[in-house]
Amino acid sequence: MTDNMVDLATLKLRRESLTAQRASGVARVSYDGKMVDYRSIAEIDRAIEALDREIAAAEGRRMVRQVRITATKGL
């Protein structure tokens, strides 16, 4: 494994840690002896989304996003 490649288990562990910290409202996450401070919940959400993309790539699948647009006449 090279420095740029991280194994799937590590990615999932990081995601679990971020998700737990987000739920608790704490913006400080530690894993593998490292400490990361996030400025906001939105920043944690972006980190989780990035990890989701990395996990999907490591598992050989694509992330599927759907955008639904609805409109009304406003009557």
FENBELMO-V122064 format. One record per backbone hydrogen bond with DSSP energy under -1.0 kcal/mol. NH is the residue of the N-H (numbers start at 1). CO is the residue of the C=O. If there is no record, write none. Layout:
# FENBELMO-V122064
nh->NH co->CO
nh->NH co->CO
This chain:
# FENBELMO-V122064
nh->11 co->7
nh->12 co->8
nh->13 co->9
nh->14 co->10
nh->15 co->11
nh->16 co->12
nh->17 co->13
nh->18 co->14
nh->19 co->15
nh->20 co->16
nh->21 co->17
nh->22 co->18
nh->23 co->19
nh->24 co->20
nh->26 co->21
nh->29 co->36
nh->31 co->34
nh->34 co->31
nh->36 co->29
nh->38 co->27
nh->44 co->40
nh->45 co->41
nh->46 co->42
nh->47 co->43
nh->48 co->44
nh->49 co->45
nh->50 co->46
nh->51 co->47
nh->52 co->48
nh->53 co->49
nh->54 co->50
nh->55 co->51
nh->56 co->52
nh->57 co->53
nh->58 co->54
nh->59 co->55
nh->61 co->56
